[in-house]
């Protein structure tokens, strides 16, 4: 008996669906990844400012880029991630307590990053409150010391860390108490307002500067209270009080004197220059006509031979 074989062709008529992106006999396209070049990594900190942002730069945008795609070692707290330009992102960071090198690694599905990590130095600056600035001196005494007050000590503070505007000569700076420093200055040529700013690696000052008034007197101030007792000065026979007296500008004169008596010698100084001298010269006469500050010092040697002195300033305005 012969066997006869037949081939049965079954033709199915209908719609044929083509699945793209699905795993089938021909393989899958789900494994195709986009290559991104990790171009740059920087921070916004410095030796005087703590880092609070990292700037990540790629050669193209990254779709749905989030902080979960970013790993920082040693760990920092990651804040908001914002795109600032094509391929450029800013990541807010915190919890930095020392300046150190950190490594940022990027990993995201459907992307290959070349390289996948970069390192950057983040910065830490200790916050110091610049609380106050004062100057010694007064209308008839030139400033020689500025006092700077902070809320804590500043390790290794030097005159190089201090800027004065307008410029003065900075001589020495000394710590006199916790957070309090005295800066010796010179070169003052006029009474004016100055600004003092501080900049030192490892510190952030808030505010960065303070202002104060400095004083200038072009005439040397002769020490008072020499001898015992010091001389009392009178104006128009009225005992002078304090260190300075205001006088209204106008015509006429006023008289400055010491107590009458027998003296071996008397010397009167006006703004550091000898104005009168003589054993009987117990008074001098000054004019009210020209405004200004007039510093009077008198030295007298009474009969007992012990030097005495007195001093007073008159401000004519």
Secondary structure, 3 states (H helix, E strand, C coil): CCCCCCCCCCCCCCCCCCCCCCCECCECCCCCCEEEEEEEEEECCECCECCCEEEEEECCCCCCCCHHHEEEECCCEEEEEEEEECCEEEEEEECCCCCEEEEEEECCCCEEEECCEEEEEECCCEEEEEEEEEECCECCECCCEEEEEECCCCCCCCHHHEEEECCCEEEEEEEEECCEEEEEEECCCCCEEEEEEECCCCEEEECCEEEEEECCCCCCCCCCCCCCCCCCCEECCEECCCCEEEECCCCCEEEEECCCCCEEEEEEEECCEEEEECCCCCEEEEECCCCEEEEEEEEEEECCCCEEEEEEEEEEC
